[in-house]
Amino acid sequence: MKRHDARSSAVDTIQRELTAFARRARGRAAELHPELSLVAYSILDLARERDGCQATDLAEAFLLDKSTISRQVTVLENGGYLTREVDPTNRRNQLLRVTDAGRAVLAAADRQRRAAFTARFADWTDTDVAAFADYLARYNQDG
């Protein structure tokens, strides 16, 4: 097989496997919390990571339109997982902050995800897990 054909085949495999990963993640999201979608979890997680952010930041980060973000934020607010605060640097803006209830949901989800990943990698060597982590970090670095 020529180098180009091998690379093209590898890219096809990566695309297929990442799609399968995303499908599995969406399917398992309901196991983490039956009322929250994977998108809602992701929004909550990013708001936690950034210690608050604006809805426009979320739309940009997830490449989603503002109406989609607005619907998800409303679900999270209604569930008591997210709250709005006036941005102290620009009082016209609102910051979305994770509540204690939101942190508790994320902590529980983090524990479940970690257990699932730990089980999935049980027969991998430490070197393989470290290499996979490095490759994922490299892949997502510029994304």
N, C-alpha and C positions, 0 to 999 in steps of 0.2 A: 504494500500500500504506500502510495506517495505521501510525503509529509503533509501536503495540503489536504489530501483525502483523510488522513488520520486526524488532523486538527479539526476538520469539518465534522467528522464523525464524533469526536470528543465534545465539540460544542453542542451537537445535537443531543448527545447523552446528558450533558449538563443541563440543557434546557428541559429535557424530559424529566430528569430527576428533581430539579428545582420546582417544576410544576407539580409533580407528585407530592413533594414536601409541602407546598402551599395548600394543596387540596387536603392533605392530612391535617395540617394545622387548623384550617377552617373547620374541618369535621370534628376535631378534638376540642375546639373552643367552647362548645356547649358543655363539655365535661368539666371545664374549669369554673364556669358560672353560667347556668342555663339562661339567664336573662341578658347576657352581654355577648355581642358579636366579637369576632376577632378584631374588627376595626375599632370597636369601642375599647377593647382591652389595649390595643396598640396606642390609641389616643391617650388613654389614662396613663399608660406606661411612659409615654414621651413627656406628658405633663409632669409626671413625677421626676423623670430624669432631668428635666430642665428647671425643676422647682418653680413651675408656673410658666405659662406662655400664652400668646394670643391665638385666637382661632385662625387667623391668617397664617401664622407660623405652622399650625397643624396642617392646613390645606397645602401649603408649600412642601412640607416634609413628606406627606403621603401622596402628593400629586392628585389630590381630590378637589372637587369644586366646593365652594363655600357652603352650598346648600346641604351637601352630604355631611360635611363637618358639623354644620349647625344641628342637623337631626341627631347625630351621634352625641354631641355635647348636651343636647336637651335630654336624651336618655340617661346620660351619666349624671346630669344635674338632678333630674327627677328621682334617680336612684340614691341620691345623697353621696355620690362618689366624687363629684367635681363641684366646685363653687367658683363664682366670679368675684373678682376684687378689682377695685379701681387701680390702674397702673400708676404707681407713685411718680414715675418719670414722665408720664404723659396722661393727665387725668381724663382725657377723651377716650383712652383705650381701657380695655378690661383684660385682666390676666385670669386665666383659668388655672385654678390650683386644686390639687388632689386633697380630699378631706381625709380624716382619720379612717372613715369607713372605706374609702377608696384605697388607702394604703393597706388596710387589712385584706381587701379582696386581692390586691396585687401580690401581697406577701403569700397568701394561700396559693395563688396561681403559680407564683415563682417556685414554691416548694413542690407542687405537683409537676411542673415542667422539668425541674431539676431531677426529680425521681424518674420521670419518663426518659430523659436523656441519659441518665446514669444507667438505667436498665438497657437502653438501646445500645450503649457503648460497652456493655459488660464484657463482651468477648474481643474488644479492640485493645491493642496494646496502648500503653501511655504515650508512646511515640506517635502512633496513628492518631490518637485523640488530639495531641498537641499540634500535629501537622494539619489536621482538619480545621482546628481552631484558627491557626495561622492563615490558612487558605481562605476561610470565610471572612476573617478580618481584612485580609488583603482585597478580596472581592468587593466588600462593602465600603472600603476606604474611600473610594472616589464616587460612590453611588449616591 
